[in-house]
Amino acid sequence: MQVTPNSLNYGKSGSEQSFNSESKKSALLSKSLSHQEIIQGLEHGNESVLGYVYHKYVQDLFGFGSQFTRDTELVKDSIHEVFVSLITKRQSLGKIRSLKSYLFASVYHRIIYNIKKNNVFKAEKQTVGYLDFNIEFSVQSRLIMDESKQEMLKKITSAIKKIRPKQRQAILHYYYDGFIHEEIASIMGLKNAHSVTKLISRGLQAIRESIIAMVWLAVLGGL
């Protein structure tokens, strides 16, 4: 099967809005495929399986990739290249144990490669807030919280924003994305799971200390 940008129906030339609306088609894909079924389908060049994987993960990958650069076209190009590789390198896909972590890691490495290739790596670090990984809670979540819980949520969110970017990334991958330590190490290019454990542990400790400090300031301010 010949792989072209059009064969993936990627819409690279469209706006970010069209890119996001494209991912909403995932709601039409009601059938759930197992990891083995997906890998076997990709190994056989099954376009339907490729489309299934695309719609299942593209929105998360776009959000993840956008943490590294504001260049949405570069993010979309990088994701596109990763999906093309699922076909061009399909004979080696049998080694993958977790497709989700493989895609995240591949997109990360492809984005960093493209940033360096375009000679904008230093500019990105200076102007974009490299590795932001901010938390955004939905409007619905905020509406159902009482005032005391909303105040605590503000403290937690503020504390998380103050820790080191890589600590924040590791914590979000673990608690929000559901990756295990080995997968996070692969995505972030770390040596091993122990490195992830240290990042998460130190990040959580920094969050606790920040929250305690904010509580004490609030108490002292009320005296």
C-alpha positions in Angstrom: 0.0 0.0 0.0 1.4 3.4 -1.0 1.4 5.9 1.9 0.9 9.5 1.1 -0.3 12.4 3.3 -3.7 12.3 1.6 -4.1 8.5 2.4 -4.1 9.4 6.1 -6.8 12.1 5.6 -4.7 14.3 7.9 -5.8 17.8 6.7 -2.4 19.3 7.4 -3.2 22.4 5.4 -6.3 23.2 7.4 -6.6 25.4 10.5 -6.1 24.2 14.0 -9.9 24.2 14.3 -10.3 21.8 11.4 -7.6 19.7 12.9 -9.5 19.5 16.2 -12.8 18.8 14.5 -11.2 16.0 12.6 -10.5 14.2 15.8 -14.1 14.4 16.9 -14.9 11.7 14.4 -13.6 9.2 16.9 -17.2 9.2 18.3 -18.2 7.3 15.2 -15.8 4.5 16.0 -17.7 2.5 18.5 -15.8 -0.8 18.1 -12.9 -1.3 20.5 -9.8 -3.1 19.2 -7.4 -5.0 21.4 -3.7 -4.2 21.4 -3.0 -7.4 19.5 -5.7 -6.7 16.9 -4.3 -3.2 16.3 -0.7 -4.3 15.9 -1.7 -7.2 13.6 -3.9 -4.8 11.5 -1.0 -2.3 11.2 1.4 -5.0 10.3 -0.9 -6.0 7.4 -1.3 -2.4 6.3 -4.9 -2.2 7.2 -6.1 1.4 6.6 -9.2 1.0 8.7 -7.0 0.0 11.7 -4.7 3.0 11.0 -7.8 5.2 10.9 -8.9 3.7 14.2 -5.6 4.5 15.9 -5.5 8.0 14.4 -8.9 8.9 15.7 -8.3 7.3 19.1 -5.0 9.1 19.9 -4.6 12.2 17.6 -6.3 14.7 19.9 -4.2 13.6 22.9 -1.0 13.6 20.8 -1.8 17.1 19.5 -2.3 18.4 23.0 0.9 16.7 24.2 2.9 18.0 21.3 1.6 21.5 21.8 3.4 21.6 25.2 6.7 21.8 23.3 6.0 24.5 20.7 3.4 27.0 19.6 4.0 26.0 16.0 0.9 24.0 15.4 1.9 23.1 11.9 5.1 21.6 13.2 3.2 19.6 15.7 0.7 18.4 13.1 3.6 17.5 10.7 5.4 15.6 13.4 2.2 13.6 14.3 1.7 12.9 10.6 5.2 11.6 10.1 4.7 9.3 13.1 1.5 7.8 11.6 3.2 7.4 8.3 6.0 5.4 10.0 3.3 3.0 11.4 3.0 1.8 7.8 6.5 2.2 6.5 8.0 0.5 9.5 5.1 -1.9 10.2 7.2 -5.0 10.2 8.9 -3.9 13.4 5.7 -3.0 15.3 5.4 -6.4 16.9 8.0 -5.4 19.5 5.7 -2.7 20.9 4.1 -3.5 24.3 2.1 -0.2 24.7 1.0 1.5 21.5 -0.1 4.7 23.4 3.3 5.2 25.1 5.1 4.3 21.8 3.1 7.1 20.0 3.7 9.6 22.7 7.5 8.9 22.7 7.6 8.9 18.9 5.8 12.3 18.6 8.1 13.8 21.3 11.3 12.7 19.5 9.9 13.7 16.1 8.9 17.2 17.4 12.3 17.8 19.0 14.0 16.6 15.8 11.9 19.0 13.7 12.5 21.9 16.0 16.3 21.3 15.8 16.1 20.8 12.1 14.4 24.2 11.7 17.0 25.9 13.9 14.4 27.2 16.3 15.2 25.1 19.4 16.8 27.9 21.3 14.1 30.3 20.4 11.4 27.9 21.5 13.0 27.5 24.9 13.3 31.2 25.4 9.8 32.3 24.1 7.4 29.5 24.6 8.0 28.3 28.2 9.5 25.0 27.1 7.7 22.0 28.7 4.8 23.9 30.2 2.5 20.9 30.8 -0.2 23.0 32.5 -3.3 21.6 34.0 -6.7 22.9 32.8 -9.8 21.8 34.7 -13.1 21.7 32.8 -15.8 24.3 33.5 -18.1 21.4 34.5 -15.6 20.3 37.2 -15.4 23.8 38.6 -19.2 24.2 38.7 -19.8 21.1 40.8 -17.2 22.1 43.4 -18.2 24.1 46.5 -16.2 27.2 47.4 -13.8 25.5 49.8 -12.9 22.8 47.3 -12.4 25.4 44.5 -10.0 27.3 46.8 -8.0 24.2 47.5 -8.0 23.4 43.7 -6.5 26.8 43.1 -3.8 26.2 45.6 -3.0 22.8 44.1 -2.9 24.1 40.6 -0.7 27.0 41.6 1.6 24.7 43.5 1.9 22.4 40.4 2.8 25.3 38.2 5.7 26.2 40.5 7.5 22.9 40.3 10.1 22.0 37.6 8.8 21.3 34.1 10.0 17.8 34.0 8.6 17.0 37.4 5.3 18.4 36.2 5.4 16.4 33.0 6.2 13.1 34.9 3.4 13.7 37.4 0.8 14.5 34.7 1.8 11.4 32.6 1.4 9.2 35.7 -1.8 10.6 37.3 -3.6 12.0 34.2 -2.4 9.9 31.3 -2.2 6.6 33.3 1.3 5.7 32.1 3.5 3.4 34.2 7.0 4.5 35.2 8.7 2.5 32.4 6.5 4.1 29.8 7.1 7.6 31.2 10.8 7.0 31.0 10.5 6.0 27.3 8.4 9.1 26.5 10.7 11.5 28.3 13.9 9.9 27.2 15.0 9.1 30.8 17.4 6.3 31.7 15.0 4.1 33.6 11.9 3.9 35.8 13.9 4.9 38.9 14.5 8.3 37.3 10.8 8.8 36.9 10.2 7.8 40.5 12.6 10.4 41.7 11.0 13.1 39.5 7.5 12.3 40.7 8.6 12.0 44.4 10.5 15.3 44.4 7.7 17.0 42.5 5.0 15.9 44.9 7.2 16.9 47.9 7.6 20.4 46.3 3.9 20.6 45.8 3.2 19.7 49.4 5.7 22.3 50.7 4.2 25.0 48.4 0.6 24.2 49.6 1.7 24.3 53.2 3.4 27.7 52.7 0.3 29.1 51.0 -2.0 27.9 53.9 0.3 29.5 56.5 0.3 32.8 54.6 -3.5 32.7 54.5 -3.6 32.0 58.2 -1.2 34.7 59.1 -3.0 37.1 56.8 -6.2 36.5 58.6 -4.7 37.3 62.0 
